[in-house]
């Protein structure tokens, strides 16, 4: 039993080392760069931006004229009988006729109450809104990459801690077995050491499953093959953030959600200008060039041909439409006020989130320093306890308690470090400084 478990630990660590050597390193910046290029959500929103950019043109705003070409060729065969006042009778059977009509028509709205300028402004704002929506998607994706990546870093570090724990378990089992051989130990201590090592081995394999799932999640975010192997960095770096007053100022100026809310208010203002433009007259210019050629075997004319230019200037003005224009203006004014209230509500909500997260972030920074001290003490205590266990001064249960304290200290430090990093990323997104380019 003792030899079997030793080989289990050795094979486990060899397998882990072989897997690591066969994988490529993936830094956080590489992950973000890959995600920005391949993430499916970002790619879809980029297409929306391209559509909005194509729509933003003077032609789509109504500045340019419309030019149409029409042409038609028709034929007919008829029987006709014509009787004149003079008594002459013209009776034709199967008389053929044909007609060719062609024309070039130009229609140009010269003045539409300045609505074409309003529409052009609207298209520009819609393009800017699509760019903000892309930025919003990019920020959310980067935030998700940060969280998933650093969660994986934490899990990998946990795995290393458990590897160290398993080595200690194996050493403890060897010592307990040696004590039995020398007559200084008991079978109970060997069994207890065996149970503890099996417990830690199960935790190791469960953690390995979590690591596999986390890698699949990250690959999915990056738009890659879910089974693509890779390695992540071995540490989580906590950056220093500005003081909360600066973060609040940055949030008010750069937060993407606020920018989208303000853009919606601008679009409502533009829609109101467009409605007001309907109250002004509309002036249009029409120009046509037409060609007509008709041939007939019956009737007064054998051939009729005309070629000429036509043009006109027209004007129209809406005088009354059942008060619908006034109703639409009132609704848009309400919508503008509603947009302002939503912006105020969002500002309040975002500021509350920022202050809440900043308080947690500050407290966890202090907690990290405390947990580092705890880990140093737990590690030193484990070394002392291990030596005393080898000398036979303490029992296996006491040694296991020291081992458990060390493991919990490691896990607490890893957990609070990950939580701090997630809060840091969230604060950067709230302040609009997560995306620097």
C-alpha positions in Angstrom: 0.0 0.0 0.0 2.8 2.4 0.9 4.7 1.8 -2.4 1.5 2.1 -4.4 0.7 5.5 -3.0 4.2 6.8 -3.5 4.1 5.9 -7.1 0.7 7.6 -7.4 2.2 10.9 -6.2 5.3 10.5 -8.4 3.2 9.7 -11.5 0.8 12.5 -10.8 3.6 15.1 -10.7 5.4 13.7 -13.7 2.2 13.8 -15.7 1.6 17.4 -14.6 5.1 18.4 -15.6 4.8 16.8 -19.0 1.5 18.6 -19.7 3.0 21.9 -18.8 6.0 21.5 -21.1 3.6 20.7 -24.0 1.7 23.9 -23.8 2.3 27.5 -24.9 2.4 30.4 -22.5 -0.5 32.8 -22.8 0.0 36.2 -21.1 -2.9 38.4 -20.1 -2.1 40.9 -22.8 -1.9 38.1 -25.4 -5.3 36.9 -24.2 -6.8 40.4 -24.5 -5.3 40.9 -28.0 -6.6 37.6 -29.2 -10.0 38.2 -27.7 -10.3 41.6 -29.4 -9.5 40.0 -32.7 -11.5 36.8 -32.5 -14.4 37.2 -30.0 -17.6 36.6 -31.8 -19.6 39.3 -29.9 -17.0 41.9 -30.8 -16.9 40.8 -34.4 -20.7 41.1 -34.7 -20.8 44.6 -33.2 -18.0 45.7 -35.6 -20.3 44.8 -38.4 -23.0 47.0 -36.9 -20.5 49.9 -36.8 -19.6 49.3 -40.5 -23.3 49.4 -41.4 -23.8 52.7 -39.5 -20.7 54.1 -41.2 -22.1 53.2 -44.6 -25.5 54.8 -43.7 -23.8 58.1 -42.7 -23.7 59.8 -46.1 -25.2 63.0 -47.7 -27.1 60.8 -50.1 -28.9 59.0 -47.3 -29.7 62.4 -45.8 -31.6 63.7 -48.8 -29.1 66.3 -50.1 -28.7 64.7 -53.5 -31.2 64.5 -56.4 -32.8 61.3 -57.7 -32.4 60.5 -61.4 -34.5 57.8 -63.0 -34.5 56.4 -66.5 -37.7 54.8 -67.9 -38.3 53.1 -71.3 -41.2 51.1 -72.7 -42.0 49.5 -76.1 -45.5 48.4 -76.8 -47.3 46.7 -79.7 -50.9 46.2 -80.6 -53.1 44.6 -83.4 -56.7 45.9 -83.7 -59.7 45.8 -86.0 -61.2 49.3 -86.5 -64.0 50.8 -88.5 -64.2 54.6 -88.7 -67.1 56.5 -90.4 -66.6 60.2 -91.1 -69.1 63.0 -91.6 -68.3 63.1 -95.3 -69.5 59.5 -95.6 -66.1 58.0 -96.0 -65.6 54.8 -94.2 -62.3 53.5 -93.1 -62.5 49.8 -92.3 -59.2 48.1 -91.2 -58.7 44.6 -90.0 -55.6 43.5 -88.2 -54.1 47.0 -88.1 -50.8 47.1 -86.3 -49.5 49.8 -84.0 -46.4 50.2 -81.9 -45.2 52.8 -79.4 -41.8 53.6 -77.9 -41.6 55.8 -74.8 -38.4 56.8 -73.1 -37.7 59.4 -70.5 -35.1 60.7 -68.0 -36.5 62.2 -64.8 -34.6 64.2 -62.2 -36.3 65.0 -58.9 -34.5 67.2 -56.4 -35.8 68.5 -53.0 -34.2 71.9 -52.7 -35.6 72.8 -49.3 -37.4 70.5 -46.8 -37.4 72.7 -43.7 -33.7 71.9 -43.0 -34.6 68.3 -42.3 -31.9 67.0 -44.6 -29.3 68.7 -42.3 -31.1 67.2 -39.3 -31.0 63.7 -40.8 -27.3 64.1 -41.6 -26.6 65.0 -38.0 -28.8 62.1 -36.9 -26.8 59.6 -39.0 -23.5 61.0 -37.6 -24.8 60.5 -34.0 -26.0 57.0 -34.9 -22.6 56.1 -36.1 -21.0 57.5 -32.9 -23.5 55.5 -30.9 -22.6 52.3 -32.7 -18.9 53.0 -31.9 -19.9 53.5 -28.2 -21.7 50.2 -28.3 -18.6 48.5 -29.7 -16.5 50.1 -26.9 -19.1 48.8 -24.4 -18.8 45.3 -25.8 -15.0 45.5 -25.8 -15.0 46.6 -22.2 -17.3 43.8 -21.1 -15.2 41.3 -23.0 -11.9 42.5 -21.5 -13.5 42.4 -18.1 -14.6 38.8 -18.7 -11.1 37.9 -20.0 -9.5 39.4 -16.9 -11.9 37.5 -14.5 -11.5 34.2 -16.3 -7.8 34.5 -16.8 -7.1 35.4 -13.2 -9.4 32.7 -11.9 -7.4 30.3 -13.9 -4.2 31.7 -12.4 -5.6 31.2 -8.9 -6.7 27.6 -9.7 -3.2 26.8 -11.1 -1.6 28.3 -8.0 -4.0 26.2 -5.8 -2.8 23.2 -7.7 0.8 23.9 -6.9 -0.2 24.3 -3.2 -1.9 21.0 -3.3 1.1 19.4 -5.0 3.2 20.6 -2.0 0.6 19.3 0.3 0.7 15.9 -1.3 4.5 15.7 -1.0 4.1 16.5 2.7 1.4 13.8 2.9 3.7 11.3 1.3 6.5 12.2 3.7 4.2 11.9 6.7 3.1 8.5 5.5 6.7 7.4 5.1 7.5 8.6 8.7 4.5 6.9 10.1 5.3 3.6 8.3 8.9 3.8 9.5 7.8 4.3 13.1 5.8 1.0 12.8 8.9 -0.8 11.5 10.9 0.5 14.5 8.2 -0.3 16.9 7.7 3.3 17.9 4.4 4.0 16.1 0.9 2.7 15.7 -1.2 1.4 12.8 -3.8 4.1 13.5 -1.3 6.9 12.5 -0.5 5.1 9.2 -4.2 4.8 8.4 -4.9 8.4 9.3 -2.0 9.5 7.1 -3.3 7.4 4.3 -6.9 8.9 4.7 -5.5 12.4 4.7 -3.4 11.8 1.6 -6.4 10.3 -0.3 -8.5 13.3 0.7 -5.9 15.7 -0.7 -5.5 13.6 -3.8 -9.3 13.8 -4.4 -9.1 17.6 -3.9 -6.2 17.7 -6.5 -8.2 15.9 -9.1 -11.3 18.0 -8.5 -9.2 21.1 -8.9 -7.8 19.7 -12.2 -11.3 19.4 -13.5 -12.0 23.0 -12.6 -8.9 24.1 -14.4 -10.0 22.2 -17.5 -13.4 23.9 -17.4 -11.8 27.3 -16.8 -9.4 26.8 -19.8 -12.4 25.9 -22.0 -14.2 29.1 -20.8 -11.2 31.3 -21.6 -10.7 29.7 -25.1 -14.4 30.3 -25.8 -14.0 34.0 -24.8 -11.0 34.3 -27.1 -12.9 32.7 -30.1 -10.4 29.8 -30.2 -10.7 26.0 -30.2 -12.1 25.1 -26.7 -9.5 22.3 -26.4 -6.5 24.4 -27.3 -3.8 23.9 -24.6 -2.0 26.8 -23.0 -0.4 28.0 -19.8 -1.1 31.2 -17.9 1.2 33.4 -15.7 1.9 32.2 -12.2 0.9 35.4 -10.3 -1.8 38.0 -10.0 -0.5 41.5 -10.1 -2.5 44.1 -8.2 -2.1 47.6 -9.7 -2.4 50.9 -7.8 -5.6 52.8 -8.6 -6.1 56.6 -8.3 -7.9 57.9 -5.3 -11.7 57.7 -5.3 -12.2 61.4 -6.2 -10.3 61.0 -9.4 -12.1 57.8 -10.2 -15.5 59.5 -9.8 -14.4 62.3 -12.1 -13.1 59.9 -14.7 -16.4 58.0 -14.4 -18.5 61.1 -15.1 -16.4 61.9 -18.1 -15.5 58.5 -19.6 -18.0 55.9 -18.5 -19.4 54.2 -21.6 -22.9 53.5 -20.2 -23.2 57.2 -19.4 -22.0 58.2 -22.8 -24.6 55.9 -24.4 -27.3 57.5 -22.3 -26.2 61.0 -23.3 -26.1 59.9 -26.9 -29.8 58.8 -26.7 -30.7 62.2 -25.3 -28.9 63.9 -28.2 -30.8 61.7 -30.7 -34.1 62.6 -29.0 -33.2 66.3 -29.4 -32.4 65.7 -33.1 -35.8 63.9 -33.6 -37.5 67.0 -32.1 -35.7 69.3 -34.6 -36.9 67.0 -37.4 -40.5 67.3 -36.3 -40.2 71.1 -36.1 -38.8 71.1 -39.7 -42.1 69.6 -40.9 -43.8 72.9 -40.1 -41.8 74.7 -42.8 -42.5 74.6 -46.5 -41.0 72.0 -48.9 -39.7 73.1 -52.3 -38.8 70.7 -55.1 -37.5 70.9 -58.6 -38.4 68.4 -61.3 -36.7 68.1 -64.7 -37.6 65.6 -67.4 -36.5 64.7 -70.9 -38.9 62.5 -72.8 -39.0 60.8 -76.2 -42.2 59.3 -77.8 -42.5 57.5 -81.1 -45.9 56.0 -82.2 -46.7 54.2 -85.4 -50.2 53.1 -86.5 -51.7 51.5 -89.6 -55.1 53.0 -88.7 -56.4 56.3 -87.4 -55.6 59.9 -88.3 -51.9 59.7 -87.8 -49.6 57.1 -89.3 -46.7 58.3 -87.1 -46.4 60.6 -84.1 -43.0 61.5 -82.7 -42.1 64.0 -79.9 -38.9 64.9 -78.2 -38.7 67.5 -75.5 -37.7 68.9 -72.1 -40.1 69.4 -69.2 -39.3 71.1 -65.9 -41.3 72.3 -62.9 -40.9 73.9 -59.5 -43.3 72.8 -56.8 -43.9 73.8 -53.2 -46.0 72.3 -50.4 -46.6 73.1 -46.8 -48.5 71.2 -44.1 -51.1 73.6 -42.7 -53.1 71.1 -40.5 -52.8 67.4 -39.8 -55.1 66.9 -36.9 -52.6 68.3 -34.3 -50.4 65.2 -34.8 -47.3 67.4 -35.2 -47.9 69.1 -31.9 -48.6 65.8 -30.2 -45.3 64.3 -31.6 -43.4 67.4 -30.3 -44.9 67.0 -26.9 -44.0 63.3 -26.7 -40.4 64.0 -27.8 -40.1 66.7 -25.1 -41.2 64.1 -22.6 -38.8 61.6 -24.0 -35.9 64.1 -23.7 -36.8 64.8 -20.1 -37.1 61.0 -19.5 -33.6 60.6 -21.0 -32.2 63.2 -18.5 -33.8 61.4 -15.6 -32.4 58.1 -16.7 -29.0 59.6 -17.0 -29.2 61.1 -13.4 -30.4 57.7 -12.2 -27.5 55.9 -14.0 -25.0 58.4 -12.6 -26.3 57.8 -9.1 -26.2 54.0 -9.6 -22.7 54.0 -11.1 -21.3 56.2 -8.4 -22.8 53.9 -5.7 -21.3 50.9 -7.4 -17.9 52.7 -7.7 -17.8 53.8 -4.0 -19.0 50.3 -2.8 -16.4 48.5 -4.9 -13.7 51.0 -3.9 -14.4 50.4 -0.2 -14.2 46.7 -0.7 -11.0 47.1 -2.8 -9.3 49.2 -0.1 -10.3 46.7 2.6 -9.1 43.7 0.6 -5.7 45.4 0.0 -5.3 45.5 3.8 -6.5 42.0 4.0 -3.9 40.8 1.5 -1.1 42.3 3.7 -2.6 40.5 6.7 -2.9 37.2 4.9 0.7 37.4 3.7 1.8 37.7 7.3 -0.5 34.8 8.3 1.0 32.6 5.5 4.5 33.3 6.7 3.5 32.3 10.2 1.6 29.2 9.0 4.6 28.1 6.8 7.1 28.5 9.6 4.7 26.7 12.0 4.4 23.9 9.4 8.2 23.5 9.2 8.6 23.4 13.0 5.7 20.9 13.3 7.1 18.7 10.6 10.5 18.5 12.3 8.8 17.7 15.7 6.7 15.0 14.0 9.9 13.4 12.6 11.4 13.5 16.0 8.2 11.9 17.5 7.4 14.9 19.7 3.8 15.3 18.3 1.1 13.1 16.9 0.0 12.9 13.3 -3.2 14.7 14.2 -1.3 17.7 15.4 0.9 17.7 12.3 -2.2 17.5 10.1 -3.7 20.5 11.9 -0.5 22.5 11.1 -0.7 21.3 7.5 -4.4 22.3 7.3 -3.6 25.7 8.7 -1.0 26.3 6.1 -3.3 25.1 3.3 -6.1 27.4 4.5 -3.7 30.4 4.7 -2.6 29.8 1.1 -6.1 29.5 -0.1 -7.3 32.6 1.8 -4.5 34.6 0.3 -5.3 33.3 -3.2 -9.0 34.0 -2.8 -8.6 37.6 -1.5 -6.0 38.4 -4.2 -8.4 37.2 -6.9 -11.3 39.2 -5.4 -9.1 42.3 -5.2 -8.1 41.9 -8.9 -11.8 41.5 -10.0 -12.7 44.6 -8.0 -9.8 46.5 -9.6 -10.9 45.6 -13.1 -14.5 46.5 -12.3 -13.4 49.9 -10.9 -11.4 50.5 -14.1 -14.4 49.7 -16.2 -16.6 52.0 -14.2 -14.1 54.8 -14.5 -13.8 54.3 -18.2 -10.0 53.5 -18.1 -10.1 49.8 -18.7 -9.6 50.3 -22.5 -6.7 52.7 -22.9 -6.5 52.8 -26.7 
